[in-house]
Each structure stands twice: as C-alpha cells, then as structure tokens.
C-alpha cells in the first residue's frame, strides 16, 4: 500500500503489456523520505556504481534512484532499474547512463523524461509517463537524439556513433545539434529517421562524419551480445515488473520475452508444495503504512521467489522454482482469505486502519475470469462493500478496472495461492489494501 500520489504511478504486469493501474492509497510518506526518488535498482550483476552530488556508492538491489544520478557499470556489470511509473532500464557492462530528469505532468510542471547515455549499451522499456507524454521523452547520446513512439529499444553509444534497435513500437533518431539538442521528444527535419519494430532485420546507425550526415538503416545485430555479429532473434516485448530477488537475478532481457500459454495442464499430484506468496516492500519503508501485511526486503528472503506485480515500493512474490509455468490443476476454484491489511484515507487527513471481513474469491480458469468481494470498515468510513471482477492472463496475473475501483494481483504457478492489492474511491476518501489467499 502506498500513498495516493504514488498510486497513480503503479505499473502492472497483465495480459495487455504496458497496462497501468493505480495502487492503493495509504499513509503519508515518512518525513525522511526523499521527495526526488524516481526509481529503484531491482537487480545488480557484477559491479556498478551510483554517482551524484553527494558522492559515489556501489550499486545494490533496493537502492533508490534520483534525478541527476549517474549509473556506471564495470566489465561484466549490469544494473537494472524500475522507475516509479513502471519504466524499465537495463544498463549493460562498461556503460554510463545519466538520469537527467524524470517527472510527470502536474499542476505546476510539465512531464519530462530525459536520459543521457555517455557510453555503452542500455535497454529502455517505456513506462506510463513516457507513454502518456511521448513528446517529452528523450535519450541523448554524444552524437544523437532519440525520441519514442511507445517503445522497447536498445541503444549502443560511442563518442562518434550511435546504433539503435527496436523490439516494440518505434523511435526517431536525429543528430544531436541545434534546436534538437535543447528540446525534448522526437526531433523533426530532413535529418531525422524513423525505426519501427515492423522494419524487420534493420537497425538505425548514426556516424558523426560531416555536417550533412544522417542516420541510416543497417542490418540488424544483437546489441546486447558481447559481439554484435548480425543474428536473427525472437521478437521481444516489454514487461512491467522485474524480479528483484537474488534467485531471480536474470537480465531484463530474459524477463521481457513472450511467455507461452500453458493452457490448463494439471499439476502432478506428487508436486511439492510451493513457498508461500509474500508481499515485500522496499527496505527503507517508504510509503508503507504500519499495519501492512508486507515484509521488509531486509527482513525476509526472496530466495526461490520471483516478482509478479508491484511497483518501486511494494511487490508480490511467488515461488517459480517448484514450478515455473502457470498451470491450474482444476477448471475452477474457491479461495479463502489467509491475511489482509487495509487503510481508509480521508481527503486531507491521515490514514486509519480498516478491517476486512466476509471475503470471498472465486476463479473460473476455463474462462480466465475471477470475482471477489469483501466488507471493509473503519471508524471514520463506516462500512463499505468491495466487489470486483478481473481477467486472468496466461501467466497467472490478473487486472480489473472499474469507474471507482481497481484491482491487480497474481496466482502462484500451481494456482493454490493468490494475492492482490485493491483500491476504491469512497465518500470523502479512498480505501485500499493488500490480500493473500489460499485453498
């Protein structure tokens, strides 16, 4: 559970990639929580550093990222960052990326997402803010400016050249000069070139040679490989969440591949029990209320579990070691509530704990649908009924949206556990919470 401000930026994993959902509202940010946090490191392989005006630190999972931070990697080093709007960045070995700006549009500011790749290779998957403000997203290299059209793309930058490949969506690349250098979004003009995922087998390359040079199409090569010998790879698509546990320290590249619908294959009776699903929140406790059922990363190991849905502040983990693919053992099932926490946040006042009772969760795996309901109550709110439906994806995630409420969650891969977070607008405020279920 997080504050209403953060709720609006929660990114979800679901059937429709890049579908975003607001997370539950809850207590106010702790007084010592930095206001300029824009993301969190979700995975580190090898060595990397974070450098800013305060000094330099070794990159570590759970470390918060702010505008102005320089992310640098050594040989063999990878740093993966999940931003507050669900955007993802993978910084590859021997690279330096600067997060120059990362903010959403509000009453006082325009949206602005701006990266600078000084050298090396990075992969970027656009989040909610970038999708909503494509004319305000920019990645600059020493010689080129890259704008997006809703995109998962890879960039390799050197002092006098830039190469880009696109997995989904499209980008516009132009020389970094004149008015283009000072602007945001895609640059226009005769020297700008478009690259889309539909242009199979092609990349864009810009070589700074003379004043009239332009980006050109070249044969595709895997920019994430150690050598870039042209090779055909499967199409990749963006995901909303990267696993953050040590046992899930795979590269972002593996976490964004298409998954295969496993249908309704039964789990063998001899399959061992899976580890309990768990909500884990950031190690600093930022934007987490006191009465949450989530556990601090530093107090509970995520070994053997992988992230499913969540954001930079809180994530639902499940066991993907016992069984990797989602495979319900039955066509339908009823779940009992194992634990829950909820808060009612009146407008302009502090949040108060709410109770959850009479909870039910029924799932039709054959139709990929579920229905849930519960009674919510608190001293100030009184009593309110929450009822929602959602669509279940082939990966066991689910999302449901209505006019005044939202729900997002996941099942364990054996479909015997579930968890979801919810939010509902009620009179004079918002009620929200976390749940865990079993059968």
HELIX and SHEET records of a PDB file:
HELIX    1   1 UNK A    4  UNK A    7  1                                   4    
HELIX    2   2 UNK A  128  UNK A  132  1                                   5    
HELIX    3   3 UNK A  134  UNK A  136  5                                   3    
HELIX    4   4 UNK A  178  UNK A  182  1                                   5    
HELIX    5   5 UNK A  246  UNK A  248  5                                   3    
HELIX    6   6 UNK A  252  UNK A  255  1                                   4    
HELIX    7   7 UNK A  297  UNK A  299  5                                   3    
SHEET    1   A 9 UNK A  55  UNK A  58  0                                        
SHEET    2   A 9 UNK A  48  UNK A  52 -1                                        
SHEET    3   A 9 UNK A  70  UNK A  73 -1                                        
SHEET    4   A 9 UNK A  96  UNK A 103 -1                                        
SHEET    5   A 9 UNK A 112  UNK A 125 -1                                        
SHEET    6   A 9 UNK A  88  UNK A  91 -1                                        
SHEET    7   A 9 UNK A  78  UNK A  83 -1                                        
SHEET    8   A 9 UNK A  37  UNK A  45 -1                                        
SHEET    9   A 9 UNK A  64  UNK A  66 -1                                        
SHEET    1   B 9 UNK A  55  UNK A  58  0                                        
SHEET    2   B 9 UNK A  48  UNK A  52 -1                                        
SHEET    3   B 9 UNK A  70  UNK A  73 -1                                        
SHEET    4   B 9 UNK A  96  UNK A 103 -1                                        
SHEET    5   B 9 UNK A 112  UNK A 125 -1                                        
SHEET    6   B 9 UNK A 137  UNK A 141  1                                        
SHEET    7   B 9 UNK A 144  UNK A 148 -1                                        
SHEET    8   B 9 UNK A 170  UNK A 175 -1                                        
SHEET    9   B 9 UNK A 193  UNK A 196 -1                                        
SHEET    1   C 9 UNK A  55  UNK A  58  0                                        
SHEET    2   C 9 UNK A  48  UNK A  52 -1                                        
SHEET    3   C 9 UNK A  70  UNK A  73 -1                                        
SHEET    4   C 9 UNK A  96  UNK A 103 -1                                        
SHEET    5   C 9 UNK A 112  UNK A 125 -1                                        
SHEET    6   C 9 UNK A 152  UNK A 158 -1                                        
SHEET    7   C 9 UNK A 161  UNK A 168 -1                                        
SHEET    8   C 9 UNK A 202  UNK A 207 -1                                        
SHEET    9   C 9 UNK A 216  UNK A 219 -1                                        
SHEET    1   D 4 UNK A 295  UNK A 296  0                                        
SHEET    2   D 4 UNK A 278  UNK A 281  1                                        
SHEET    3   D 4 UNK A 314  UNK A 319 -1                                        
SHEET    4   D 4 UNK A 305  UNK A 310 -1                                        
SHEET    1   E 9 UNK A 332  UNK A 346  0                                        
SHEET    2   E 9 UNK A 351  UNK A 364 -1                                        
SHEET    3   E 9 UNK A 369  UNK A 378 -1                                        
SHEET    4   E 9 UNK A 382  UNK A 392 -1                                        
SHEET    5   E 9 UNK A 397  UNK A 401 -1                                        
SHEET    6   E 9 UNK A 405  UNK A 411 -1                                        
SHEET    7   E 9 UNK A 417  UNK A 426 -1                                        
SHEET    8   E 9 UNK A 429  UNK A 438 -1                                        
SHEET    9   E 9 UNK A 332  UNK A 346 -1                                        
END                                                                             
